[in-house]
Each structure stands twice: as structure tokens, then as C-alpha cells.
Amino acid sequence: MDITIRPIRQAEFETVGELVAEVYLAEGLLHGGEHDPYAAELRKVAHRAEHAEVLVASDGVDGTVLGAVTFAAYGSPYAELAGPEEGEFRMLAVRPEGRGRGIGEALVRACLTRARELGLRGMVLSSQQHLLPAHRLYRRLGFARAAERDWAPVPGLTLWAFARELA
């Protein structure tokens, strides 16, 4: 796999915002379609980069950004589930042409590494219930369902929580 995982560059903010919004829309994750208010949040990459860490997966040959994720430690405005000594990742997206190359897994592993570097003891995430391929990835990487932490960001949308301890 010739993929590089690295912090986002300022020149990539707009590209990554569009990438994440387009993937969420194509996957049916924006229940209000292209006018869903969450689409605007997905595009606010500059704000995320200021208050959390945005990582990208770029093609090692031509540098094309193929995926992105936001990592947030407890206390960040982007940490929705993380408690003390926990990290959280959100807004994971991989372009369709990048799928099957291990990009999603590499981005999650980078978040796990970052959490360990910060001395955190756990990692959490939220996922829509129907994202079964993502759930398989999370389980393979040591996450387990944490149903007691499920939550609804908007009426009618319950997000499943997953958690794991870090060694």
C-alpha cells in the first residue's frame, strides 16, 4: 500500500471538506440530503483543524487525498463521546476510488497511535447502525459495542457507540 497518513495541510481544507461531505451524501449518511445541516459541519475543516486533529490519507505516488478522519481528545469541542483519558475519531471518509486499499484502517490506526502518544487510556467512536462494513473494521481493530453510550444527535437518528481500551 503506497499511502501516506499525515496531518492535513491548510491548502487541503476545502478539498477535504468536499470529500467528506460527498462521501457522507453518497453513502446516505446525511438524512436531509445535500441540504442537511450536518453537511455544512463536514465542510468546516479549518475549524476542525483548529480544535482537533485532521489526518489525511494521500496517495504515495501523486499525493491525491483519498481519505480523512478527525481525531479529538476529551475536552475538544469535537469530542462528543470521549470521557477523561479518552480519544475519539469522527468524520472518517474514504473516496470510492480509494476503497479496498486499507485506507480506512490506516486512518483508524493513526488515531489509535495518536491517542497512545497523548497517554490516553481509551478510544471511542459513533457510527450509524447500518454501516456494517465499518463495524467489522472497528471490531477487527479491537473495538466493541458500547450500547450504554449510544446517543441521538437529532431526533430519529440513534448512533451506535464503540469503544476500546488502549494498551
N, C-alpha and C positions, 0 to 999 in steps of 0.2 A: 504494500500500500504506500503510495507516494503522496501522502497527505501531511500537511504541517498544521498543528494546533498551536495557536498563538493568540495574544491579546489583539483585539480589534484596533485598527488604525482609524484616526479621525476621518480620513478620506473615504472610508468604507461605511460610515454611519448610514447614509441614505440607502446604499445597496443592501446592507444587512436588514434594515427596516423593511424594505420591499420584499426581500427574500422571505423573511419570517411571516409577514402578512400574507404573501401569496401562498406559501405552504399551508398556513392555517386555513385560508379560504378554500384552497383546493381539497383539503382533507375534511372539509365540513366542520371545522372546529370553531368557526365564527357563526353562531346561530342566527345572527342578524344579517348574514351575508356580507357583502363588501361595505355596507353601511353600519356594521356592528361597531359600537363604541370601542370595543377591545382592539379593533384593527388600528385605531389611532395610537393606542398604547404600544402596540407591537412596533410601530414605526418610530417611537421616541427613543431611538438608540443613543443619542447624545446624553439624554437624561439618565438612561440605564448605565452608561459607561461612567457617568459622574458619581453614581450612588451604589454601583455594584461592579462586577467584572463581566465584560462581554468577551467571550472567546470565539474565535472563528476557526473553521477548518478550511484550509486553502489547498488547492491542487499544487503539488510539489513541482509540476512541470511549468504550468503557465500562470500560477498564482490566483486563479479564479476562486472566489469564495463559494464553497459548496455547502456550508452549513454554519450554524451559530448556536450558542447557548448563553444564557445569563446565569452567573454564579453569584449568590448573595449569602453572606454570613448573617447570623442573628443580629438584629439591630438595624440592618439595611432596610430602607423603605421597600425594597423588592423581596424581602423575606416574608412570605405570607404564613408559612407553617413552622419555620425554624424556631426552635427554642434556644435557650442559652447553651452554648457549646455545640451548636449545630449549624450546618450549612444547608443550602437549598439550591437546586437548579431549576430554572424555568425557561420557557420560550425556546425549547430545543426544536430546531428545524433543519432539515437536510433537503437540498434541491432534489427533485426526482432523478435527475441525471447523475446524482452522486450516491444514490442508494445502492445497497449491496456491496459497498466498499469498506464497511466498518466505520463510517464517519460518525454516526450517532454514538456508537460505542466509544470511539476515541474521545468525543466531546464529553461524555459522561465520565470516563476515566480521568480526563483532565480536571474535571470538577472535584472528583474524589481526591486526586493528588493535591489540588489547591486547598481543600479542607484540611487534609493532613498537615500541609505546610503551615497552616494557621493554628494547628494544635486542636482542631475541633474533634469532638467525640462521635458525631453522627452526621448523617446526611438525610434529607427528606426531599420529597417532590410531590406534586399533584399531577393527576392525569385524568383525562376524560375516560369514562368507563369502557368505551368501545375500541380503544386503542390497543388491541390485543398484541400486535407485534411489538409495540413499545414495552408492554408489560412483561413479555417474555425476555426482552433485553434487560430490563430492570432486575428481574428475578435472577437471571444468569449472573448479574453483577452483584448479587448479594442483598438486594432489596426485598423486603417482604411487605405485604399489605398491612397497613396500619389503619384499619377501619375506624378506630376511635378518633382518628384525626381527619376523617372525611369532612368536607365542608362545601357550602354553596356560595360562590361569589355573586351569583344573581339567582333570583327565583327560577326554579325549574332546571338548574344545572348543578348537579352534585359532582364534585371532583373527588376521585379516589386518592387517598394518601398512601405513599410508600415510604419506608424508612429503612435505614441500616446503620449499624454501628461501624465505627472506623477503628481499625487496629493500629 
